[in-house]
């Protein structure tokens, strides 16, 4: 029995010892702390259409270098365009930092080692920034009802407005993110809208703007929901 126990201890020592006789630590991990997952981030410094979001994380084990990856999400929490991913190199001596993203948008963020061997979980957040007296509504969620057989129709959900203001909606459609054509404006509630004669196999963008309307009928803050869709056969 003693001989078997001795053999087991010697085998364990071999497994925990590297070939040059030193201890080799293999437990490496990256943990995300802030902004927290699936929530609006009410911090940061606004600079025009951007906001510097404070990020915070922790690292276990030895890593040579790490990167912060940030992807803009559409209104359904899917990555809008992987080619537009933001990448920030991070100093290994830091566990927090501020990085600029677009204001009033949903994002996914993750930290990875530069060799891709270690990855954190993926968190999502809404870049609201410090709350104003009058806060903008969250973006609506666009629902694609049909996108095949040469037909395209969609609707959207009523977004959350922190101030409970009345909302109006404008809907746009086009082949680029920046310049879709207006389909219908100043709608009092979500509607089912159809796009005329979409081309099969073409990539389109649908945009819905939610606008606050005050008692004197002036327009207040607004938010933008955007999704990408391809019409199939």
N, C-alpha and C positions, 0 to 999 in steps of 0.2 A: 504493500500500500504506500509506504514512504517513497519507494523508487518511482511509482507512478506519479505521485504528487510532485516529486523533483523534476521529472520529465516535463510535466505540464507547466511548471514555473519557468523552466528554461525555454520552452517553446514560446511562452508569452513574452519573455524578455526579447527574444529574437524578433517577434512581430512588432514590438514597440521601439525597436532600435534601428536606425538607418545603417546603411552599409559602412559609413565612416565612424560608426560608434556613437553618433549623437541622436537625440530624440527628434523624431520627425512629426510635427503637428499637421494633421490633415483636416481637422475640423475648421472650416472657413464658412462664414455666412455674413450676409448683409441684411439689416433690419431697417424698415422704414418707420418713421415716427410722425412726421408732419410735412405737409398737410395730411390730415387723417383721411381714411378711405370713405368714398361715397358721400361726401359732404361739401358744402360751400366753404371756401377759405376766406375768412373775413379779415385777413391780415395782408400786409404788403404796402408798398408805396406806388401810387398811381402815377403814371407818366404818359399822358395822352391816351392812346389806345392800348397801352401796355400796363402791366402791373408787376412789380418785383415781388415774387412770392418767396417767403422764408421756408426753406426746406430743412429737414433735420433727419438724421439717420445714425446708425451705429454699425460697427464692424467687429466681427470675431475672427481671429486668425490673421495670418500675414498675407497681404495682397500687394502686388507690385503697383497697380494703378486701377482707378475706377472711373466710371462715367455715369452721369445722370442722363437718362433718356426720357423725353417728354413728347407725347403724341396728342394732337388735337382730336377730340372725339366729335362725332355727329350727334344729333339730338337723341339717337337711340343707343348711345354709348359705344359705338363702333369706331375704330380708327378711320378718320376721314381720308387721309392720304399718307401712307407709310413713307413716301419720298420726302415729305415735309417734316420728318422727325427732327426735333431739336436735340442736340448733343452737347453736353457740357463736361469738360474734364474737371475732376475734383482732386484737390490736394488731400493726400492720405492723412495728413495731420488734422484735418478739419472734420467735424461731425455736423456742421450746419452751414448754410449759405443762402444767399438770395439770388434768384435767377428770373429773368424777364419772360413773361408769356402774355398772350393776348388777354385783354380784359373782357369779362363776361362770357367765358367759354368753358366747356367741359374738357378736362385733360386726363390722360393716363400717364403715370410716372413710375419709373423703375430705376434702380441702380445696379449696374453689373460691373464685374471685373473686365478690364480691357481685353483679356484673352477669351472672354466669354465663358469661363469655367465656373464662375460663381454669379448667381443672379438672385436679387431680392424678389419678393412678391410684387405684384402690380397693384398700385392704388389709383383711384380716380378722385378728382376734386373739381369743384366749380370755382373759377377765378373771379370771385365777386369783389375782392379787395375790401378795405375798411368800409363799413356801412355808412352811407349818407343818410340824411334826414329822410330823403325819398329814395328808396332802393328800387332798382330795375327789376322787372319780373324775370323769373328763370326762363330759359328757352323752352318752347313747347316741344313735345315729342311727335315727330312726323311718322305717320303710319302709311306704308305703301299698300294700297288695296289690290291693285293689279298692275303688273309690269310685263305682260306677255301678249302674244298674238296681235302685236301692233297697237296695243292699248296701254295707257298709263293713267291711273287715277290714285288719289291720295287724300288723306285728311290729317288731323292733328289733335292733340289733347289740349285742354285748357291749362296753361302753365300756372305755377304758383307765383303770386305777386305778394311780396312781404307786406305791402301797404294796403292790400285789398282794394286797389283802384280798379275802375272799369277798364276793360281792354278792347282794343280793336286789332284786326289782323290784316296784313298784306301778304299775298302769296306770289312767288316768283318762280320762274322756270327757265333753264337755259343749259348750254353746253360748257359753261365755265363757272367757277365759283364767284367771280367778281361781277359779272354782268348778265345775270338772268333777266328775262323779260317779265314784266308784271302780268299776272293772270287776272287777279282781282284784288281790290283794295278796300280798306275800311269795313271789313266784315265784322258783324256784331258777335259772332260765335263761330266755332269751327264748322266747316262745310266739307262735303265730298266734292273734289274738283277733278276734272278730266283734262288731260293735255291733248290738244288736237294733233293728229297724225305724227306721232313720234316714230322715229326710224328704228327698226329692229337692229340690235347690236350696237347702238350708239350709247355713249355714256352721258347721262344728264345729271344736273343738280337741281334740287328743289329747295327753295328757301321760304320760310315763314317768319315774318317779323311781327312780334307782339308789342303793341304800343299802349302805354297808359294814357287814359283820357280823363281830364279833370272836369269839374262841374261847369266851368266856363268854356268847355269844349277845346281847350288847348291840349296839345300833345306833350306828354312828359317823357320819361325814360322808355327805352325799348330794348328788346333782346332779339337775337337772331338764332333760328334753328335751321340747320343745313344738313341735307343727306345727299348721297350719291347713289344713282340707280341706273341699271342697264336694262333696256327693253329686250326681252328674249322672244324667241319664236313661239 
